[in-house]
Amino acid sequence: MITYIQRRNQILKRISKIPKEKLKALDEYISKLEHEPVRKNRTLSFAGAWEDMDESILDDFTKRLINNRQKNRSRIDD
């Protein structure tokens, strides 16, 4: 498994080999990455989405989910 520091050093070595004509494009790409929202925030935006769901609907959904996963597992095992 590659460590964070090893990955960073690999990337820095690769950057040092990039032709100077492409550095502007690389800089723009890095800037874009820096300003992208973190995925964790998008996931957390769903927190509480089912808070007001009727209990019977939630139970039915849970049972269907379990059954569907079991069906899919049997397909994979075949």
Buried (B, 14 or more C-beta within 10 A) or exposed (E): EEEEEEEEEEEEEEEEEEEEEEEEEEEEEEEEEEEEEEEEEEEEEEEEEEEEEEEEEEEEEEEEEEEEEEEEEEEEEE
